[in-house]
Amino acid sequence: MLTIRLRRVGAKHNAIYRMVVSDSRQRPTADFLDQVGFYNPNTDPPEIRIDLEKVSEWRGKGAQMSETVRSLVRKAEKKQ
């Protein structure tokens, strides 16, 4: 099953996250199929950039979103 989840990147104590589509059976640091967004909680306000078209395309293909990604997508949809 495909999952849209966060992947941690960045330096120690300076986490930045990418929203990626990957196989749920793989570990979170494994290769991913596509990057659909970006989340930086270190800025004020936190920076959220999501390609909503890609997210809906992957959802149409059967990908499930993690709880955190689901809440970030809701916030991004409200901004638009």
C-alpha positions in Angstrom: 0.0 0.0 0.0 1.2 3.5 -0.8 1.4 6.1 2.0 1.9 9.9 1.9 4.0 10.6 4.9 6.7 13.0 6.3 10.4 12.3 5.8 12.8 14.1 8.1 15.7 16.0 6.5 17.9 18.8 7.8 20.5 19.2 10.5 20.4 18.0 14.1 17.9 20.2 16.1 16.8 21.8 12.8 14.3 19.3 11.4 12.7 20.0 8.0 10.2 17.6 6.5 9.4 16.5 3.0 6.0 15.0 2.1 6.7 11.9 0.1 4.8 9.1 -1.4 6.3 5.7 -0.5 5.5 2.1 0.1 4.1 1.7 3.6 6.0 -1.6 4.1 9.4 0.2 3.7 11.2 2.1 6.4 10.7 5.9 6.4 14.2 6.6 5.1 13.8 4.2 2.1 13.5 5.5 -1.5 10.3 7.3 -2.3 8.2 7.5 -5.4 7.4 11.2 -5.5 7.7 14.3 -3.4 4.5 16.2 -3.0 5.3 18.8 -0.4 7.5 20.5 2.1 7.0 21.5 5.8 9.4 23.7 7.8 8.2 24.0 11.5 11.2 26.2 12.4 9.9 29.4 10.9 7.2 31.6 12.4 4.6 30.9 11.1 5.6 27.3 10.0 6.1 27.1 6.2 3.8 24.6 4.4 4.1 24.1 0.6 2.0 21.3 -0.8 1.2 20.5 -4.4 -2.5 19.7 -3.8 -2.9 18.4 -7.4 -0.2 15.8 -6.9 -1.8 14.8 -3.5 -5.2 14.3 -5.1 -3.6 12.4 -8.0 -1.9 10.0 -5.6 -5.0 9.7 -3.5 -6.9 8.6 -6.7 -4.3 5.9 -7.1 -5.0 4.6 -3.6 -2.4 6.3 -1.5 -3.3 6.8 2.2 -2.2 9.9 4.1 -0.7 9.8 7.6 -2.5 11.7 10.3 0.1 14.5 10.3 0.0 14.9 6.6 -3.8 14.9 6.6 -3.8 17.9 9.1 -1.2 19.8 7.1 -3.2 19.3 3.9 -6.3 20.7 5.6 -4.3 23.7 6.7 -2.9 24.2 3.2 -6.4 23.9 1.7 -7.7 26.6 4.1 -5.0 29.0 3.0 -6.1 28.8 -0.7 
